[in-house]
């Protein structure tokens, strides 16, 4: 059995590391020594668990190079505060902005096409002030920058998408894990609806296939799933704090299918319960079977 297969089949899947003492020392000496396919990190600090997840994947320099222009795409669609879990946690986004600049990024852009009033969503989510404070460009989406692109997908042949995503050197997807009335759950693949122009509701007739078409076309450099708080019902907008569950978890990786498959387990589901995950896995876009992955689980005390 090869070392990689051993890791996939052994206690690495499900292992948890307690992190006493100095966090930075631990991260450098243990996490980066054995890069994971998927990192699942739990702890009380959103910033620390986000940084630990990236370290477990091999470190930010594995993904971001000096001089890169980086686009970070959070979920910033709703006029909701962080405690309501309608948008990506602002500390998770801010930490990724910080890491990108530390890796030498020339510019970091953070944006979304909200459903509610962008002026309120950007501020209420906490994302705009947190990202701007660290030097990111946080602009509203400009309708002039949507361009019809050839997706050649199963159901999406052409669709107007936001050009800044495709002009960037690197793209980082930072969705939140939450309930969704149509897709059942919204996580990494569903988050790309925020770069679509036109009438996005038109894809609801064949939503699962459309989400796969989008995800396969964008191909982000890295995905960081925010599960600091998850919205367990009445998504995607939410609003009732009784629907929010605190997990203090971040999941990071490159494979969006794997991330969404793992994310489903946070809600008592499996990846195969989500149509878009099943379709994407069948098409060879990613791995749905978590037993095939080197999943590194880390607890930060």
Secondary structure, 3 states (H helix, E strand, C coil): CCHHHHHHHCCCCCCEECCCCCHHHHHHHHHCCCCCCEEEEEECCHHHHHHHHHHHCCCHHHCCCCCCEEEEEECCCCCCCHHHCCCCCHHHHHHHHHHHHHCCCCEEEECCCCCCCHHHHHHHCCHHHHHHHCCCECCCCCHHHEEEEECCCCCCCEEEEEHHHHHCCEEEEECEEEEECCCEEECCCHHHHHHECCCHHHHHHHHHHHHHHHHHHHCCCEEEEEEEEEECCCCCCCCCHHHEEEEEEEEEECCHHHHHHHHHHCCCCCHHHCHHHHHHHHCCCCCCCHHHCCEEEEEEC
